[in-house]
Amino acid sequence: MARYVTRVKTPLNPADAYDYVADLTNFAEWDPGVRRSVQVAGEGSELASAYDVTVAAVPRDLTLRYEVVEHDPPRTCLVVARSAMFTSTDRITGIRSPTARKPL
């Protein structure tokens, strides 16, 4: 099973950064493999919300339906997409770096 983990520094406070990333309509802005993302159910990233996420694939793009199965802002958001070939599980976790400076 492939696993990808990254950390991103941002000038945003942790709650605002979490809200931005957990809203999958923003997916294409920060994930280079995503062509577009459209919310098709629910409000924001609340439980049971769903997004159709189109990813770059060969020979043609693939659209996956991601559903929010866990949402505990600003700590974690878990989204899952299932297809005939695989399951994609993405966990978005908001943490404050121990070296982060408090805003002035």
C-alpha positions as a Markdown table, in Angstrom:
| # | Residue | x | y | z |
|---|---|---|---|---|
| 1 | Met | 0.0 | 0.0 | 0.0 |
| 2 | Ala | 1.4 | 3.4 | -1.0 |
| 3 | Arg | 1.6 | 6.1 | 1.7 |
| 4 | Tyr | 2.3 | 9.7 | 1.2 |
| 5 | Val | 2.9 | 12.1 | 4.1 |
| 6 | Thr | 3.8 | 15.8 | 3.8 |
| 7 | Arg | 4.0 | 18.8 | 6.1 |
| 8 | Val | 3.4 | 22.3 | 4.9 |
| 9 | Lys | 4.4 | 25.6 | 6.6 |
| 10 | Thr | 1.8 | 28.3 | 6.3 |
| 11 | Pro | 1.3 | 31.8 | 7.6 |
| 12 | Leu | -2.3 | 30.9 | 8.4 |
| 13 | Asn | -3.3 | 30.0 | 11.9 |
| 14 | Pro | -3.9 | 26.3 | 12.4 |
| 15 | Ala | -7.7 | 26.5 | 12.3 |
| 16 | Asp | -7.8 | 28.5 | 9.0 |
| 17 | Ala | -5.2 | 26.2 | 7.4 |
| 18 | Tyr | -7.2 | 23.2 | 8.4 |
| 19 | Asp | -10.4 | 24.7 | 7.1 |
| 20 | Tyr | -8.8 | 25.4 | 3.7 |
| 21 | Val | -7.3 | 22.0 | 3.2 |
| 22 | Ala | -10.2 | 20.0 | 4.6 |
| 23 | Asp | -12.5 | 21.8 | 2.1 |
| 24 | Leu | -11.9 | 19.5 | -0.9 |
| 25 | Thr | -13.2 | 22.1 | -3.3 |
| 26 | Asn | -9.7 | 23.5 | -2.9 |
| 27 | Phe | -8.0 | 20.2 | -3.7 |
| 28 | Ala | -6.8 | 21.2 | -7.2 |
| 29 | Glu | -5.1 | 24.4 | -5.7 |
| 30 | Trp | -2.7 | 22.4 | -3.6 |
| 31 | Asp | -2.5 | 18.8 | -5.1 |
| 32 | Pro | -0.8 | 18.8 | -8.5 |
| 33 | Gly | -2.5 | 15.5 | -9.5 |
| 34 | Val | -6.0 | 16.9 | -9.1 |
| 35 | Arg | -7.7 | 18.5 | -12.1 |
| 36 | Arg | -10.9 | 19.6 | -10.3 |
| 37 | Ser | -13.0 | 18.9 | -7.3 |
| 38 | Val | -16.8 | 19.6 | -7.0 |
| 39 | Gln | -18.9 | 19.2 | -3.9 |
| 40 | Val | -21.9 | 17.0 | -4.6 |
| 41 | Ala | -23.4 | 16.4 | -1.2 |
| 42 | Gly | -23.4 | 18.1 | 2.2 |
| 43 | Glu | -22.0 | 21.4 | 3.4 |
| 44 | Gly | -18.3 | 22.1 | 3.7 |
| 45 | Ser | -16.3 | 19.1 | 5.1 |
| 46 | Glu | -19.0 | 18.0 | 7.5 |
| 47 | Leu | -19.7 | 14.2 | 7.9 |
| 48 | Ala | -21.3 | 12.6 | 4.9 |
| 49 | Ser | -20.3 | 15.4 | 2.6 |
| 50 | Ala | -19.1 | 14.1 | -0.8 |
| 51 | Tyr | -16.9 | 15.5 | -3.6 |
| 52 | Asp | -16.3 | 14.3 | -7.1 |
| 53 | Val | -12.5 | 14.6 | -7.5 |
| 54 | Thr | -11.0 | 14.3 | -11.0 |
| 55 | Val | -7.4 | 13.2 | -11.0 |
| 56 | Ala | -4.9 | 13.0 | -13.8 |
| 57 | Ala | -4.6 | 9.4 | -15.1 |
| 58 | Val | -3.5 | 7.5 | -18.2 |
| 59 | Pro | -5.1 | 6.9 | -20.6 |
| 60 | Arg | -7.8 | 9.4 | -19.4 |
| 61 | Asp | -8.6 | 11.3 | -16.3 |
| 62 | Leu | -10.4 | 9.5 | -13.5 |
| 63 | Thr | -13.2 | 10.9 | -11.3 |
| 64 | Leu | -13.4 | 9.5 | -7.7 |
| 65 | Arg | -16.3 | 10.2 | -5.3 |
| 66 | Tyr | -14.6 | 11.1 | -1.9 |
| 67 | Glu | -16.9 | 10.9 | 1.2 |
| 68 | Val | -16.1 | 12.5 | 4.5 |
| 69 | Val | -16.2 | 9.7 | 7.1 |
| 70 | Glu | -14.5 | 11.6 | 10.0 |
| 71 | His | -14.4 | 15.3 | 10.8 |
| 72 | Asp | -13.0 | 16.7 | 14.0 |
| 73 | Pro | -11.9 | 20.3 | 13.2 |
| 74 | Pro | -9.3 | 21.6 | 13.5 |
| 75 | Arg | -7.6 | 18.2 | 14.2 |
| 76 | Thr | -8.5 | 15.7 | 11.5 |
| 77 | Cys | -10.6 | 15.0 | 8.5 |
| 78 | Leu | -10.8 | 11.5 | 6.9 |
| 79 | Val | -12.0 | 11.1 | 3.4 |
| 80 | Val | -12.4 | 7.9 | 1.5 |
| 81 | Ala | -12.9 | 7.1 | -2.2 |
| 82 | Arg | -13.6 | 3.6 | -3.5 |
| 83 | Ser | -13.4 | 2.3 | -7.1 |
| 84 | Ala | -13.4 | -1.2 | -8.7 |
| 85 | Met | -9.6 | -1.1 | -8.6 |
| 86 | Phe | -8.6 | 0.5 | -5.3 |
| 87 | Thr | -9.6 | 2.5 | -2.2 |
| 88 | Ser | -8.0 | 5.8 | -1.5 |
| 89 | Thr | -8.0 | 6.9 | 2.1 |
| 90 | Asp | -6.8 | 10.5 | 2.9 |
| 91 | Arg | -6.3 | 11.9 | 6.4 |
| 92 | Ile | -5.9 | 15.6 | 6.7 |
| 93 | Thr | -4.4 | 16.5 | 10.1 |
| 94 | Gly | -3.9 | 20.0 | 11.4 |
| 95 | Ile | -1.1 | 20.5 | 13.9 |
| 96 | Arg | 0.8 | 23.5 | 15.2 |
| 97 | Ser | 4.5 | 23.1 | 14.9 |
| 98 | Pro | 6.3 | 23.4 | 18.3 |
| 99 | Thr | 8.6 | 26.0 | 16.7 |
| 100 | Ala | 5.8 | 28.1 | 15.3 |
| 101 | Arg | 5.7 | 31.7 | 16.4 |
| 102 | Lys | 2.5 | 33.2 | 17.8 |
| 103 | Pro | 1.1 | 36.0 | 15.7 |
| 104 | Leu | 2.1 | 39.4 | 16.8 |
